[in-house]
Amino acid sequence: MGLFSAILAFALALMAVYGMFVRQVEKDVQLTAQTVSIAYEDMDTIFDLSRYATEGLRITLIEPSGAVLYESGEDADAMVNQSELPEVRSAMETGTGQSMRPAQDTDENKYFYAMRLRDGNILRVSMASSNMFSLFLKAYTGWAILIISIVIVLSVAVATLITRRMVAPLKSLAAEIDTVDLSPRSGRVYRELLPFIQELRQNRREKDRLAAERLRMAELWRTYSMDISHELKTPLTSISGYAEIMKGGNVDPETGKRFSEAIYREAQRMRSLINDVLYQAKMESDVPDTLEQVDMLCEAKECADALSFEASARNVTVQVTGESWQLTADHEWIDSIYINLIANAIHYNVPQGSVQVRVYPSFVEVSDTGIGIPQEDIPHLFERFYRVDKSRSRETGGTGLGLPIVKTIADRYGATIHVDSVVGRGTTIRIDFSLI
């Protein structure tokens, strides 16, 4: 029995290590594919993909028809159509696909990960990984065959016996756990088992709910991550382009100054974006608010004063009117509401324009005489990274997270937001705290 336990423990440990090894290979390949897909957007030719291929890692570019455009490991023209391979077919249908299969000419396994690019082509990255069991067998062929055979036979026999004995009494009950009649008159269930069955039902429903929630959060995080990557890519591309030109040294002082200013501007944009992302993550965390009595009129005036220099630089006047009233809230969150709303009203205004901040019991309102918002864009205003006027947003350093931050804070306090806007005349955003 001691020998069997040792053998079983060794086999399980070996399988666990191999599983960790395979998962690491999958992670590395997926990360490489995502990195290459971002770089692909800026490549001059598909042959630039060769920069990312290594001895153990192959990169393939495939047309939607399945024809191979580029292959780092062999002649692309000589390769057969790839459309029926599982990872390629899945990428065409859902956006990503993966599979693992033995290599044709070695005793290694190959992990394939494919993803659909913006131009419709399929990028596939593959990596060969040594089969841990085959390596073990090579070193200890005779003993390995004997030990593994014994372990497999005994494990299957013991597992089957134990499982049957444990599951048999509950098998029929488990199959009907959600529909079985629990009333005393049914005679289907012993009265002593009722609490157990009810708890099983509750646990199953909770498990289903948590699974659905995890899937929803995973999809939200995937979309959010892609949005952040896209938003960071633009300033990074600009900075890289300007720096590469300046690196050559053939830049006159005036052009060098202009490029330096552009690099600084894009770096500030990245900094603002990262700060806003971190700020929103903080708001959505479980950290409790530091509640205090906030004078809403006084707070509005302080935030307007903080933005007075920016307003003056854009030739926009800001006026705060209303009545003093108290709200039990976190001082930092209220500041963020005012700063984002007033800053937006300044940035999207016109020369000689004005911003009116009205504060009255149970609501605050910020109006401007700016460019206005088309009606079809209003429902999307509070989506992350949504911009009505992208060129003006880049010019003002906007990150596309200001209004989503305002919406998150309003939701945190049970407040409602109403937007009224006319193109060419201006916008009014009202936050109603009356339901608090």
VOZATI-580173 format. One record per residue (C-alpha): residue number from 1; x, y, z; residue in three letters. Coordinates in steps of 0.001 Angstrom, whole numbers, plus 500000, padded with zeros to 6 digits. Example, Ala and Ser with C-alpha at 12.3 -4.5 7.8 and 13.67 -1.06 7.14 Angstrom:
<martors>
- resi px py pz resn
- 1 512300 495500 507800 Ala
- 2 513670 498940 507140 Ser
</martors>
This chain:
<martors>
- resi px py pz resn
- 1 500000 500000 500000 Met
- 2 502894 502358 500797 Gly
- 3 504466 501688 497375 Leu
- 4 501174 502304 495639 Phe
- 5 500706 505607 497498 Ser
- 6 504204 506732 496558 Ala
- 7 503665 505823 492900 Ile
- 8 500288 507511 492815 Leu
- 9 501660 510657 494475 Ala
- 10 504545 510772 491996 Phe
- 11 502216 510384 489026 Ala
- 12 499817 513052 490274 Leu
- 13 502695 515447 490948 Ala
- 14 504064 514829 487458 Leu
- 15 500679 515508 485891 Met
- 16 500226 518677 487961 Ala
- 17 503629 520050 486921 Val
- 18 502925 519216 483295 Tyr
- 19 499558 520951 483511 Gly
- 20 501218 524097 484880 Met
- 21 503796 523893 482080 Phe
- 22 501089 523667 479402 Val
- 23 499129 526595 480882 Arg
- 24 502276 528741 480874 Gln
- 25 502877 527910 477210 Val
- 26 499276 528903 476429 Glu
- 27 499689 532211 478284 Lys
- 28 502968 533026 476509 Asp
- 29 501512 532302 473078 Val
- 30 498349 534341 473702 Gln
- 31 500349 537301 475023 Leu
- 32 502657 537157 472000 Thr
- 33 499667 537049 469644 Ala
- 34 498116 540119 471281 Gln
- 35 501431 541998 471114 Thr
- 36 501965 541125 467455 Val
- 37 498359 542087 466572 Ser
- 38 498928 545584 467974 Ile
- 39 502240 545974 466142 Ala
- 40 500682 544621 462920 Tyr
- 41 498540 547771 462538 Glu
- 42 501705 549856 461972 Asp
- 43 503730 547418 459847 Met
- 44 504791 548467 456337 Asp
- 45 504718 544903 454985 Thr
- 46 503606 541526 456299 Ile
- 47 507230 540406 456267 Phe
- 48 507832 542676 459269 Asp
- 49 506167 539864 461240 Leu
- 50 509495 538027 461083 Ser
- 51 510817 540321 463830 Arg
- 52 508574 538548 466343 Tyr
- 53 509307 534954 465298 Ala
- 54 511866 532951 467264 Thr
- 55 513302 529462 467040 Glu
- 56 510515 527890 469057 Gly
- 57 507719 530275 468028 Leu
- 58 506094 530456 464588 Arg
- 59 503889 533208 463194 Ile
- 60 501408 532672 460355 Thr
- 61 499182 535222 458568 Leu
- 62 496147 533671 456896 Ile
- 63 493566 535152 454531 Glu
- 64 489828 534704 455340 Pro
- 65 489802 532140 452508 Ser
- 66 492379 530038 454361 Gly
- 67 495295 530800 452044 Ala
- 68 498612 531463 453812 Val
- 69 500014 534976 453257 Leu
- 70 503067 534623 455500 Tyr
- 71 504679 531814 457490 Glu
- 72 507853 532290 459536 Ser
- 73 508754 528588 459597 Gly
- 74 508383 527497 455975 Glu
- 75 507391 528578 452457 Asp
- 76 503888 530083 452632 Ala
- 77 503127 529178 449000 Asp
- 78 503751 525513 449705 Ala
- 79 501311 525321 452614 Met
- 80 497828 523853 452212 Val
- 81 494636 525793 452900 Asn
- 82 494257 526385 456669 Gln
- 83 490530 527224 456866 Ser
- 84 489514 523810 458265 Glu
- 85 491994 523812 461156 Leu
- 86 490089 524191 464425 Pro
- 87 491864 527298 465710 Glu
- 88 491527 529095 462338 Val
- 89 487864 528174 461926 Arg
- 90 487084 529348 465466 Ser
- 91 488938 532652 464936 Ala
- 92 486949 533306 461753 Met
- 93 483661 532656 463545 Glu
- 94 484222 534118 467027 Thr
- 95 487368 536248 466823 Gly
- 96 489775 533849 468587 Thr
- 97 490600 530154 468512 Gly
- 98 493078 527737 470026 Gln
- 99 494086 524099 469784 Ser
- 100 496899 521736 470725 Met
- 101 498045 518823 468590 Arg
- 102 501169 516683 468136 Pro
- 103 503838 517979 465780 Ala
- 104 504120 515995 462550 Gln
- 105 507885 515505 462588 Asp
- 106 508810 515450 466300 Thr
- 107 507553 514000 469586 Asp
- 108 506531 517477 470754 Glu
- 109 503111 519011 471187 Asn
- 110 502233 522264 469452 Lys
- 111 499904 524895 470890 Tyr
- 112 498173 527131 468326 Phe
- 113 496400 530434 469086 Tyr
- 114 494640 532400 466332 Ala
- 115 492867 535756 466360 Met
- 116 491009 537758 463740 Arg
- 117 492656 541090 462887 Leu
- 118 490868 544312 461968 Arg
- 119 491529 543784 458237 Asp
- 120 489860 540347 458365 Gly
- 121 493065 538326 458159 Asn
- 122 493846 535677 460776 Ile
- 123 497029 535924 462862 Leu
- 124 498178 532563 464251 Arg
- 125 501000 532048 466716 Val
- 126 502247 528565 467602 Ser
- 127 504830 527230 470023 Met
- 128 506294 523751 470365 Ala
- 129 506514 522337 473867 Ser
- 130 508234 519136 474903 Ser
- 131 505880 516463 476108 Asn
- 132 506871 515965 479743 Met
- 133 505739 512378 479781 Phe
- 134 507728 511549 476635 Ser
- 135 510857 513047 478182 Leu
- 136 510297 510988 481302 Phe
- 137 509780 507853 479238 Leu
- 138 513011 508422 477296 Lys
- 139 515028 508607 480495 Ala
- 140 513379 505700 482306 Tyr
- 141 511712 503702 479558 Thr
- 142 511407 500314 481231 Gly
- 143 510527 501494 484713 Trp
- 144 508317 504258 483403 Ala
- 145 506192 501881 481355 Ile
- 146 505786 499509 484306 Leu
- 147 505040 502230 486860 Ile
- 148 502641 504163 484654 Ile
- 149 500809 500984 483650 Ser
- 150 500374 499966 487288 Ile
- 151 499304 503439 488296 Val
- 152 496765 503728 485486 Ile
- 153 495211 500316 486117 Val
- 154 495054 500709 489894 Leu
- 155 493889 504312 489730 Ser
- 156 491067 503511 487337 Val
- 157 489981 500480 489364 Ala
- 158 490080 502236 492747 Val
- 159 488495 505434 491428 Ala
- 160 485694 503515 489730 Thr
- 161 484940 501463 492840 Leu
- 162 484971 504421 495215 Ile
- 163 482932 506603 492873 Thr
- 164 480241 504017 492383 Arg
- 165 479856 503446 496107 Arg
- 166 479706 507135 496887 Met
- 167 477454 508249 494054 Val
- 168 474967 505408 493869 Ala
- 169 472697 506514 496775 Pro
- 170 472478 510075 495491 Leu
- 171 472512 509498 491746 Lys
- 172 468771 509369 491166 Ser
- 173 468160 512196 493632 Leu
- 174 470817 514428 492026 Ala
- 175 469237 513943 488612 Ala
- 176 465929 515335 489891 Glu
- 177 467233 517812 492471 Ile
- 178 465485 520804 490857 Asp
- 179 462165 519082 490137 Thr
- 180 461651 516480 492843 Val
- 181 458473 517031 494897 Asp
- 182 459509 517819 498466 Leu
- 183 456021 517753 499959 Ser
- 184 455412 515126 502693 Pro
- 185 452565 513642 500632 Arg
- 186 454833 512751 497700 Ser
- 187 456698 510071 499640 Gly
- 188 459699 510668 497346 Arg
- 189 462098 511989 499973 Val
- 190 462795 511126 503579 Tyr
- 191 461875 513997 505876 Arg
- 192 465420 513961 507268 Glu
- 193 466817 514728 503800 Leu
- 194 464655 517800 503169 Leu
- 195 467115 520368 504618 Pro
- 196 469957 518761 502693 Phe
- 197 468059 518843 499380 Ile
- 198 466910 522419 499910 Gln
- 199 470478 523472 500628 Glu
- 200 471656 521692 497469 Leu
- 201 469064 523568 495434 Arg
- 202 470095 526874 496924 Gln
- 203 473790 526139 496361 Asn
- 204 473160 525205 492736 Arg
- 205 471200 528398 492066 Arg
- 206 473924 530476 493728 Glu
- 207 476593 528684 491727 Lys
- 208 474718 529370 488478 Asp
- 209 474318 533026 489437 Arg
- 210 478019 533404 490271 Leu
- 211 479019 531709 487036 Ala
- 212 476850 534066 485017 Ala
- 213 478258 537048 486903 Glu
- 214 481837 535903 486318 Arg
- 215 481156 535546 482599 Leu
- 216 479653 539039 482491 Arg
- 217 482575 540569 484391 Met
- 218 485096 538735 482214 Ala
- 219 483469 540133 479080 Glu
- 220 483369 543651 480553 Leu
- 221 487035 543430 481547 Trp
- 222 488019 542091 478102 Arg
- 223 486236 544986 476390 Thr
- 224 487687 547505 478854 Tyr
- 225 491224 546150 478368 Ser
- 226 490900 546358 474593 Met
- 227 489622 549944 474863 Asp
- 228 492523 550975 477103 Ile
- 229 495048 549312 474766 Ser
- 230 493552 551130 471794 His
- 231 493559 554489 473584 Glu
- 232 497204 554092 474642 Leu
- 233 498287 552971 471194 Lys
- 234 497589 556338 469505 Thr
- 235 499842 558531 471695 Pro
- 236 502495 555811 471823 Leu
- 237 502550 555635 468028 Thr
- 238 502880 559425 467781 Ser
- 239 505665 559571 470364 Ile
- 240 507531 556721 468678 Ser
- 241 507216 558368 465253 Gly
- 242 508460 561785 466384 Tyr
- 243 511291 560248 468410 Ala
- 244 512427 558095 465486 Glu
- 245 512652 561152 463199 Ile
- 246 514559 563144 465828 Met
- 247 516886 560202 466442 Lys
- 248 518181 560542 462895 Gly
- 249 519544 563977 463733 Gly
- 250 518458 565633 460470 Asn
- 251 515964 567955 462137 Val
- 252 516277 571730 462205 Asp
- 253 515790 573511 465569 Pro
- 254 512305 574777 464733 Glu
- 255 511071 571346 463679 Thr
- 256 512801 569759 466682 Gly
- 257 510962 572153 469002 Lys
- 258 507645 571344 467336 Arg
- 259 508286 567608 467633 Phe
- 260 509310 567976 471298 Ser
- 261 506074 569818 472039 Glu
- 262 504086 567083 470300 Ala
- 263 505867 564376 472295 Ile
- 264 505202 566268 475541 Tyr
- 265 501534 566726 474614 Arg
- 266 501038 563030 473828 Glu
- 267 502880 562015 477022 Ala
- 268 500547 564262 479039 Gln
- 269 497595 562654 477310 Arg
- 270 498840 559204 478332 Met
- 271 499371 560416 481873 Arg
- 272 495822 561797 482049 Ser
- 273 494411 558552 480687 Leu
- 274 496299 556399 483190 Ile
- 275 495272 558698 486060 Asn
- 276 491606 558508 485023 Asp
- 277 491741 554712 484698 Val
- 278 493271 554391 488175 Leu
- 279 490737 556873 489561 Tyr
- 280 487798 554939 488128 Gln
- 281 489226 551653 489428 Ala
- 282 489403 553249 492873 Lys
- 283 485761 554332 492652 Met
- 284 484609 550876 491616 Glu
- 285 486496 549159 494432 Ser
- 286 484993 548131 497744 Asp
- 287 486833 550855 499688 Val
- 288 484193 552699 501780 Pro
- 289 483577 556414 501248 Asp
- 290 484843 558983 503737 Thr
- 291 481464 560555 504431 Leu
- 292 481115 564150 505618 Glu
- 293 478801 567124 505215 Gln
- 294 479708 568781 501898 Val
- 295 478528 572333 501144 Asp
- 296 477549 571910 497488 Met
- 297 477576 575635 496623 Leu
- 298 480931 576273 498300 Cys
- 299 482399 573201 496583 Glu
- 300 481188 574380 493174 Ala
- 301 482829 577788 493651 Lys
- 302 486138 576233 494712 Glu
- 303 486206 573952 491658 Cys
- 304 485312 576847 489341 Ala
- 305 488186 578882 490849 Asp
- 306 490561 575949 490290 Ala
- 307 489657 576006 486580 Leu
- 308 489672 579806 486199 Ser
- 309 493098 579913 484518 Phe
- 310 492023 577302 481950 Glu
- 311 488766 579180 481310 Ala
- 312 490633 582480 480888 Ser
- 313 493081 580883 478436 Ala
- 314 490111 579800 476289 Arg
- 315 488301 583142 476709 Asn
- 316 485368 581515 478521 Val
- 317 483636 582925 481615 Thr
- 318 482431 580681 484455 Val
- 319 479699 581816 486875 Gln
- 320 478397 579928 489937 Val
- 321 474960 580791 491368 Thr
- 322 472441 579175 493676 Gly
- 323 471839 578307 497325 Glu
- 324 474017 576641 499909 Ser
- 325 472913 573120 500872 Trp
- 326 474557 570117 502517 Gln
- 327 475033 566621 501084 Leu
- 328 476422 563685 503056 Thr
- 329 479069 562393 500678 Ala
- 330 482767 561873 500054 Asp
- 331 484399 565266 499460 His
- 332 486703 563828 496767 Glu
- 333 483843 562384 494691 Trp
- 334 481851 565646 494709 Ile
- 335 484993 567523 493628 Asp
- 336 485374 565076 490740 Ser
- 337 481787 565680 489565 Ile
- 338 482258 569451 489450 Tyr
- 339 485762 569371 487933 Ile
- 340 484756 567028 485101 Asn
- 341 481493 568821 484257 Leu
- 342 482976 572340 484362 Ile
- 343 486138 571297 482472 Ala
- 344 484016 569715 479719 Asn
- 345 481869 572860 479504 Ala
- 346 485049 574961 479070 Ile
- 347 486765 572661 476560 His
- 348 483738 572268 474297 Tyr
- 349 482763 575955 474379 Asn
- 350 483318 578732 471866 Val
- 351 485432 581904 472193 Pro
- 352 483583 584506 474286 Gln
- 353 481427 581663 475572 Gly
- 354 480122 581164 479094 Ser
- 355 479531 578414 481637 Val
- 356 476728 578631 484207 Gln
- 357 476890 576438 487327 Val
- 358 473588 576406 489228 Arg
- 359 473412 574830 492674 Val
- 360 470099 574413 494479 Tyr
- 361 468827 571994 497133 Pro
- 362 468773 568444 495751 Ser
- 363 470389 569198 492364 Phe
- 364 473328 570771 490513 Val
- 365 473330 571919 486909 Glu
- 366 476140 572911 484526 Val
- 367 475249 574741 481276 Ser
- 368 477465 576031 478498 Asp
- 369 477114 578004 475274 Thr
- 370 479332 575576 473380 Gly
- 371 479144 573421 470273 Ile
- 372 476357 571177 471572 Gly
- 373 475853 567419 471194 Ile
- 374 473877 565652 468432 Pro
- 375 470834 563848 469811 Gln
- 376 472049 560464 468542 Glu
- 377 475253 560807 470614 Asp
- 378 473593 561676 473944 Ile
- 379 472764 558023 474937 Pro
- 380 476476 557157 474540 His
- 381 477956 560095 476473 Leu
- 382 478645 558078 479607 Phe
- 383 480296 555123 477861 Glu
- 384 484017 554739 478495 Arg
- 385 486226 556320 475812 Phe
- 386 483242 557633 473828 Tyr
- 387 483937 561011 472245 Arg
- 388 481484 563113 470252 Val
- 389 484236 565239 468638 Asp
- 390 487425 563142 468572 Lys
- 391 489617 565837 467039 Ser
- 392 488649 568391 469683 Arg
- 393 489072 565791 472422 Ser
- 394 492656 565129 471301 Arg
- 395 493302 568868 471112 Glu
- 396 492097 569435 474688 Thr
- 397 493763 566297 476087 Gly
- 398 490461 564586 476868 Gly
- 399 490630 560902 477827 Thr
- 400 487010 559894 477219 Gly
- 401 486627 558942 480896 Leu
- 402 485424 562218 482458 Gly
- 403 481680 561711 482037 Leu
- 404 481844 557956 482818 Pro
- 405 483508 558943 486117 Ile
- 406 480656 561395 486787 Val
- 407 478104 558653 486018 Lys
- 408 479858 556162 488323 Thr
- 409 479787 558668 491218 Ile
- 410 476146 559578 490561 Ala
- 411 475197 555891 490592 Asp
- 412 477169 555453 493801 Arg
- 413 474893 557996 495510 Tyr
- 414 471665 557005 493764 Gly
- 415 471534 560274 491800 Ala
- 416 470105 560612 488277 Thr
- 417 471612 562473 485313 Ile
- 418 469698 564375 482623 His
- 419 471324 565813 479486 Val
- 420 469728 568514 477321 Asp
- 421 471679 569754 474297 Ser
- 422 471176 571635 471026 Val
- 423 473893 571589 468378 Val
- 424 475384 575050 467973 Gly
- 425 473686 576428 471107 Arg
- 426 475088 574488 474052 Gly
- 427 474557 571719 476586 Thr
- 428 473035 571428 480073 Thr
- 429 473811 568477 482370 Ile
- 430 471728 568181 485530 Arg
- 431 472421 565802 488427 Ile
- 432 469433 565196 490681 Asp
- 433 470164 564049 494246 Phe
- 434 466539 564200 495380 Ser
- 435 466217 560403 495655 Leu
- 436 469053 560098 498198 Ile
</martors>
